[in-house]
């Protein structure tokens, strides 16, 4: 996935288009050049290319108090928030018929913005779910209640869901996986530096605060909070580390439903599956069996009162944004330790983000009609094919891969399906019940609709045309089970510039390398390479070729393990390996494809920069931004992506053209000896 480590942050459009007014964009526009405007001329590209390419902009654009990071992704997001707000406000005034997109969008927006109603009703809209928790008397009723809460949008105890069977991509399978912890990742329960200890202490206070606000006595709430932390710590001990979750074979354990009790016999699994809406299956894929054994032990040891408090806290926390402000403020005040944001976002932004979570595709259908034309779509569809051809050429030139494996790689590459801009077929949301009862009820109804929608996939043919992102999203992904790349319209946006105003060098770096090439390479990274052309988890490599790949990948693991973005916090080279391989692959593919363009062959400078210099700057533009220290620390523990700076500087030092383009020599900080450079794709 092409995710921005910095939280997808950007500045305002006007702030991006400042200074360097003597420079012009590639199209002859009077706007400043989209690349030269960001350069920090006090930094040598041979010392720190990220700071050279983006430092000028970073110096002029501090992180706003409501943000955890700020950069190019945020600019797109902020622009799209305003566009979607206009769509929502227009829908709210439309008086549309029930069940139509305008009615659903308009009523959701109206309820989310009605702070007076939200404050006056207090916990009343959530009370039916709280009553279910209060009625729990034993493990059996606890698990039945958890099943009901999962449908409504509050998932506890463990994770579960429906997606393609990794070993048979034509089948939708029910999956069980580790979960149940409230902090972002297991390491938060065990690291003992001062920052992490402080986070654990504040987490306990946050739990106690929500419980006491909901009616628990102060002393009882404090005791429950400490017990919940202890409970979650036991679950965290049994949870696999971030890097261990990347092995698709070890995290694939098919088990008969009748045998689930051998792993966890504290409740009757068939009853849980029925309650959660799973029908007509005889097997389940379990990601981490040892977690469920530990959960079984916890069921036998932890008092039912603590389980009730645990489920109640999670319910309150999950819906805190739709409850009176004191709940939302408590949630935000704790999250500040993880994000670094200093003030809470205004209600309208929170409302739009909530709305996108439940009806993002519905909003996207209206979005693309106005903001992504056919000409732009064709440009990127053509670029996909240019990048695909570049990888085919590179595979053919590999000296470490045998011909038999190459032939299968060609077949997989040719089979990669590309989805660009927006879906060809939109989902039908007409049965989603959205009205003017309450903000909470709209969220519950939407969550229940989605739960039923996903559970209904069991036993049905796989819909390979479905999208798992919205058109307006600033992101992209590769799905190994579908062997597809999905490229929403939002990911191609350069804030302040029309697509037609951007030269090929910028676009091949910004979109061709960091998005299209990145996602295609995911099909051949340490995890994606284990899936075949049809999306099945099956080995298609010779043993020798597989060993050679792992040897080369280990060079990259060691390279990124050396980077220390924060004192005492290193990049996890193993956990980030797939993304790092995809970054490097995308850069190399973008170069090969760009070299075939007429613009590159003409070799005309723009804004004093050669075509290849602009290509590297275009790639760096995709990671423009900076991050609050708290957010950076959190991401280093939880994210499989490296920080933005290292997504530029890290792969660049492995690219030969980077050395020739910017005259990088031994002794320069960006120099890496040829023998230490990563050579995979």
N, C-alpha and C positions, 0 to 999 in steps of 0.2 A: 504494500500500500504506500502511495506517495503522500505520507502524512508529514506536516510540518512540525518538527519537534518544538518549535517556538510557540505553539498554540495557534498557528495560522495567523499571526499578527501582522498588520500593516498600519501605515499612517493614513491620514485623510488624503483624498485624491489631490487636493491642492498642495499639500505638503510634499507629495511625491514629485510634482512638477514644478520644482523651484530651482533657482540658481543655474549656472551654466547656460544662460539664456542665449549665448552666441552659438551654442550647439543646436543642431537640428536633427529631427528624427529621420529615419531612412526614407520616408515617403515625401519629404520636402515640406512637412508641416512646420508651422511656426512654434510648435511646442518644443521644449527642451528635449534633447535626446534622452530616451528612456533608460539608457545605460550610463552615459557620461555624467548625468545629473547626480548619480549616487556615489561617484568615486571619491575616495579620500586620497588626495595627491601627496599627503605627508607619509603615506605608507607605501613601501615597495611591494609590488606583486610577488617578488621573490622571498619576502619576509612573512607575509600573512595575506594570502590572496583574498580571503573573505573580508578582512578589514579594508583592504585596498578597494575592492569592488563595491562594498556597501557602507563603509565607514562614514562617508560624507553624509549620507542620509541618516544614519543612526545618531550622529552627533546633533543633528537638527531636530530629531524627533524622539523625545523622551517617552517612556512608557506611560500612558494615561493611568490614572489611579484605579480605574475600574477594570484594568486589563492585567493579565499575568505575563503577557508578552506583547510585542508590537512590531509589526512588519508587514510585508506585502500580502500575506494571507488575510490579515485583519482588515486591510483596505477593501479587499474583495468582499469579505464577510460584512463589513459595515455598510458598504454600498448595497449589497443584497438585502440586508436587514431593512433598509429604507425602502427598497423596491417592494419587498414583500409586505411591509407595513401598509403601503399604498394599496396593494391588492386586498389586504384584510379590511382596511377601513372602507374601501369601496364596496366590498361584499356585505359589510355590516349595515350599509345604507340601502342595499338592493331590494329588500323585502322579498327575497327569492323563496321559491316553493321548498317545502321540507324534503330533505334527501338530496338536494342539489349541492354542488360544490360551493356556490355562493352562500347558501344558507348555512352549511356546516362551517365554512371558514369564518363567516360573519358572526355566528353565534359563539364560536369558540373564542374569538377575539373579544367580543363584548363581555363575556364572563371573566376572561383573564384580566381585563382592564378595570373591572368593577370592584375597586378596592373597598368601597363602602360596604357592599354586600358581603365581601369576603371577611372583613373585620367583624361585622355584626353577627355573622353566623358561627364564628369560632370553629370548634371541632365538629359541629353538627353534621356537615356533609360527609365526614369521615367516620361518624359514629357507628354506622352499620358494620363496618369492617373492624372497628375497635371492639364492638360487642362480640364478634366472633372470637377475637383473641381472649377477651375476658372469660368466655365460656369454656376455654380449654381446661381439661381436668387431668389428662394423662398424655403419653406419647402418641397414642393413636389419634386422639382429637387434635393434638398439636400438629401432626403431619397433615391431617385432613384440612385444618385451617390454613396451613402454609400453602397447600395446593390451591385453595380458593384465593389467597392473597397473590399468588403468582399470576393468576389470570387477570387480576386487577392492576398489576404493575408493581408489586412489592415482592421481590424474590429473596428468600432466605434459605438457610441450611446448606444448599448446594445449587449448582447450576444445571440447567437442562434445556433442551431445545431440539428442533427438527431441522436437519439439513441433509445434504447428500451423503450417502454411505461412501466413505473414502475409498473403499475397495470395490465398490460397484456404483458408479456415478449415475446409473439409471434409476436408482432407488433412493427414496427419501427415508431416512432412518431417525429414530429417537435416540438422543445422546444424553448421558449423565456425566457431569464433570465436577471438579472441585469448586468450591465457592464458600459462601457463608461468612466471610470476613468483611468488616466495615472499612478498614484502612485499605489504601489502593493496592498493596502488594505484600506478600508474606514477610519481606525483609523489614517492614516497618515494625514488626513485633519483636525483632531480635537485634537490630543495630543499636549500639549504645553510645553513639556520638550525641553531643548535647542537643542538636536540632531534632533528632529522632525521638529522644527521650521526652523533649518538650511536646512533640506532637502527640505521643501516647498520653501524656498527662492531660493535655487539652481535649483529647478524644474522650477521656473519661468524664471530664467536665461537661462536654457537649452532650453525651448520653444522659447524664444526670439532669441537665438543664431541660432537655426535651421531655423526659419522664415527669419531672416535677411540674412543668408547665401544663402537662396533660392531666394533672390531678394527683400524682403520687406524692406522698409526704417527702420532705426534703431529705431526711436521713435515709429513708427506704430507697429513694432514687439514687443517692450516692452509693449505697451498698450494692444495688443492682448494677450500677455502672461498672464498679470494680469487678463484679462477678462476670459481667458480659465481656470485659477485656480478657479475663482469665479463660473464659470459654473460647473466644475467638483465637487466643494464643494457641490453645490446643489444636484447633482446626488448622491454624497456620503451620504448626509443626508438621502436620501430615500433608501439607500442600507442596507440590513440586515447584522448584525454582523456575524463574522466567525462562532461562535458557533450556531447561528440561522439557518445557511445554512445546518446544519446536520440533521434537522428534515424532513424526506422524505414526510410526510403527509402535513405539512405546506407549503412545497415547491412544491406541486403537485396541480395545479389548472387548470383542463381541461376546455377549453372555446371554444365555436363555433367560427369559423373564422368570421362569420357575427356579432359576439358580441365584437370583438376586439376594435371596435370604441367606445364602451362604456367606455373602459379603457383609450384609447388614440385616439382622433378623429382628430389629427392635419394632418393626411395624410390618404390615402386610403390603408388599409392593403392588400387588394387583389392585388393591383398593386405592392406593395412591395414584396409580396410573389412570384408573377410571375417573378419579376426582379431578385430575389435572386435564383430562380430556383426551388421553391417549387410547386409541381403539385398535383392535385387530392386529396386534403385533405379537410375535413370539420371541423376539430377541431385542436386546438393547446394546448400544456401543458405550462402554464405560471408559472414560478417559484415564482416571486415576483410581484404581480399586482400593489402594491403601488409604485414600482419603475417606472412603465410605466405611472402611473398617474402623477408622479413628472416630468417625461420627457415631458409629454404633456404640463404641465405648463411652462416648460423651453422653449419649442418650441414657445409658445405664448409670452414669455417675452424677450428672448435673441435675439438681432439683427442678421440678416442673415450673416452679415460680420463676426461676432464672430464665428458663426457655421462654416463658410468657413475656417477661420484660424485654428479652432479646428481640422477639418478633414484634412487639409493640414499638420499641425504639426504631426498628428498621422501617416499619410502616409510617411512623411520624416523619422520619428523615426523608423517605422516598417522596412523600407528598408535601414536604415543608414549603416548597415554592408556591403551592396553591392554597396554603393555609394563611391565617393572619400573619402579619409581618414579623411578629416576634419569633415565629418559627423559622421563617426564611432568613431573618437576620442572624439567628443562632447558627444556622447551617452555614451561612456565608462567613461568619466570624471564625468558625473552625476551619473552613476551607481556605481561608487566607494563608494559613500556615503551609498549605500545599501549593497554592497558586501564586502567592505573592501579591495578588490584587489588593488594593487598599480600600476601595469603596465598592459597594454593590452596584451592579448595572441597573439602569432605570427600568421601571416596570415594563415599558413597551418592548424593550429588547428581550427581557426575560420571557414575556408573553410570546413573542415571535419565535424564540428558540424552543419554547415548549410546544408551540403549534407545529413547528417543523418536525419535531420528534414524532408526532402522531399523524400528521397529514402532509408531510413534506412533498410527497409525489403529487398530491392534489394541488398544492401551491406551485409546484414546478411546471405543471401543465399550463398554467397561466403565465408563468415566468418566461418560458422559452418562446412563446408567441411574440414577445416583444423584444427579447434581449439576445437571441442567438439565431442568426439568419442562416439560410441554406449555403451561402458563399463561405461563411466561416466553417460550417460543418464539413464541407467538401475539402477545404484546406487541410483539416486535421485527419480526415479519412485518407487523403492522399499521403500524408506524412506517415501514417501508420504503415502503409505499404512500403514506403521508402525505408523505414526503420526495419521492417520485417526482412526486406531484401538485404539490408546491411548485415543483419545477424546471419542470414544464410551464407553470405560471402565469408564472414569471419569464421563460422563453423568449418567451412571448407578448407580454410587455411590453418586450422589448429594442427599442431604437430603432436600433441599429447593424447589425442582421441583417436580411437580406431575407426575404420570405415564402417563397421557394422553398427556402432553406436551413433556415428554421424547420420546414417540413413534414418534411424529412428528419431534423431533430433530434428532432421529436416521434416519428417512427417508430423511431429508435434508442432513445430513452428508453423507449418502450412495450415494446421488445423486450428490455430488460435483464432477465436472469434473476437472481433472488435465491435464494441458498442460505443458510439460517439455522440455526445451532446445530450440525448434524451431518448427514452424508450420509444420503440415503434408502436407498442401497445400499452395503454395505460390501465392501471388497476381500477376496478369499479368499487368506489367507496360508498355507494348509495345506501347500503344497509348499516353504516356506522351511525349510531344515534348520538347526535350533538344537539343540545338545546340550551335553554336558559335557566335550568335548575340551579346549577352551581359550577364553578370552575373545577372543583374536585370531581364532581360527577362526570363532567365531560372527559376528564383525563381517565377516569375509571372505565367509562364506556369505550373510549378509543383503545385503551390497553386490552380490554376484553375482546374487542373486534380483532385486533392484531393477533392475540393469543389463539383465538378460534381459527383465524386465517392460516396461521402456521401449522397448527395441529391438523387441520384439514388436508394438509399436503401428504400426510401419511397414507400410503397405499395408492397414491395418484402418480401419474407420469410426471417426471421432472420438467418444470417449465424453464427451459434454457433461455427464454427471451426476457425473463424477469430481471429487474435491476434491484440492487441492494443499496443504492445511493440515489440521491435526488439530483435533478439537473442543475440546480443552483449551488450544489455543494462544491467547495474548494478542496477537492481531494480526488482520488482515483484508486482503483484496486485491480488486482489479478485474482481470479477465482480458480484454483487448481482443479476443482471437481468439474467445472465447466470448461476448463482450458480457455478462458476468456479474459480480455482486458476491458474494463469499464471506465470510460473517460467522460465524466459529466461536463456540461457546458461551462460551469463555474471555474474549472481548473485551468482553462485557457485564458482567463481574464488577466490583463495587465492594467491595473487601475489608472484611469486618466487617459487611456489610449484606446482608440478603435483598433480592431484587429488589422485593418487595412493600413494603419499607420506604422506597423512594426515590420522591420526588414527580416529576411529569412534567417540571418545570423542570430538575431535575438530570439526568434520563435523556435529555431531548431535547438537552441540551448535551453530556453525557458520551458518549452512544451515537448519538443522532440526528445531531448535527453532526460530531463528530470521527471517527465511524466510518461510519455509513450514508451521510450526505450527502457525506462525504469520498470514499468509494469510488464513489458514483454520479457525482460530479463528475469523477472520473478518466476517465470515458467521454468527457469533453468538455474535457480539459486539452490542453496543447500537443502531446502524443503521442497520447492516446486519441482525440482528435477526428478523427484521420486514418483511423480505422477505421469502417466503416459498420455498419448494424444487424445484419448477419450476421457481423461480425467480420473483414471483409476490409480489407486496406490499400488503400483506393481513395478518391479525392477526391470528396466530396459537397458541397463548399462552392463558392459562386461566388468568383471571384478577388477581387472587392471585399470580400466578407465575410471571406475568409481574411486579406487585408491588414489589415482592421480588427481582427481578433482578434490578429494579431501585434503591431500597434501598441499595443494595450491590454496584452498580455502583457509587452511590453518595459518598460512602466511598473513592473511587478512585479519584473522582473529588476533594474532600477536600484535599486528600493527595497531589495531584500535584499542587493545588492552593497555597500550602505553599512554593513551590520551587521558589527561586529568583535568576536565573542565572546571571542577571545583576541588579545592584542597580536600583530599581524603575520599573523593568520589571519582572513580575512574569509569570510563565507558566499559560496558560488558561486551567484549568482542564476540563472544559466542552467542549471546542473546540477540545482538544487532547484526549478526553475520548476513542474514538474508537481505536485509535492507541495504547493507554496505555493498554487497555483491551487485544488487540491483542498481545502486547509484553509479558504481563504476561501469557496469555494463551499459547503462543508459548513456553515459558520457561518450563511451567508445562508439556506440551505435549512432549516436547523433552526429559525431564527427564524420563517420563514413557516409552517412546519408547527406549531410550538408555539403560535403566535397563534390557531390554530383550535381549540385544546383548551378544554374547560370550565374547567380549572384556571386558565389564563391569563385567560380572560374574567371569572372570579370576582375576580381581582386581590387575593387575600388574601396578606399577607406571611407568611413562615415564618422563624423565627429572626431577625426584624427585617429581613429582606431581601425586596424585591419580587420577583414572579415573573420579570421580565426580568433583574434582578440575579442571581438564582439561575441563570438560563439561562447567562449568561456565566461565572459561577463553576463551573457544571457542566462547561462546555467546558474550562476551565482545570484542573479536577480530572483530566482525561484526560492531562495532561502534568505532573502533580505529580512532583517529584523533582529531584535534582541529580547532577552528573557529575564524576568525577575529571578533572583537567586533561589528563592523557595521553589518556584516552578521547575527550575533547572535541576535542583536536587531531587525533586519528586520524579521527574522524567528519567533521570539516570537510574532510578530504582525500578521504574515501572514500564518504561517504553522500549520497544524493540527497534526504535529509530535512534540514531546518534543525534546529538545536538546539531543545530543548523550549521554552525561554523565548521564542524567536522564532516558534514555531508558535502562540504565544498573542498576544504583543504585536504581532508582524508583521501578521497579518491583522486584528486588532481595530482598528487605526488606519485601516483601509479600510472599516469598517462604520459606517454612519450611526447605527444604533440604539445602538451603544456610546457615542457622544458624548452622546446624549440621556439614556441610562440612568444614566450616571455623571457627567453635567454636565462633560464635557471641554471646555475653552475654549482659545483662543489663548494661548500662553505656557506651557501645560502640556506636560510631556515626552511625553505620549502623544498630543498633538495633531498632526495632519497636515492641511494645507490641503486643502480639497475638490478643488482642481484637481490635486493630486498623488495622490489616492486611486485605487486600482485599481478599474476598473469593467469586469468581464467578464460573469460570469453573474449 
